[in-house]
Amino acid sequence: MKEIAGVNMTIEVSADKVWEVIASIGDVDKWVPALITSCRVEGSGAGAKRFCTMSNGARLNEIIDEVDNSARRFKYRVTDGLPVKSYEGTIIVKPAGADNSEIIWYGIFEASENDADNFRRMLREVYPACIKGLEKYCRN
């Protein structure tokens, strides 16, 4: 059965700046260095592949499914490296005033009943940490 987990946060960075960073696909290791130690991208836009190494040594292989500049929506799939059968992530960036952004980040995943609760809890911790890291990175 498919599960969903996500967060909605407002940060003090313009939506244009946040979207510029997310849409570039790479450099995730620069805005989440505590979680991701390296990030390499092959290709650009939809169809690009992203390879990230986590701080615990795990390797994530991802395929970028959508980079929609007008909707500021970014979709990706992790094809290897997570303890779930499937994972699809979506990040949406909305303006929240002139200098703020609303970030909606959620994942749809399939996992065993035993693993689903733990994975959902992990996502609810990781997403806010990533968004805070993104905010800090965008301010520098």
Disulfide bonds with the S-S distance in Angstrom:
none
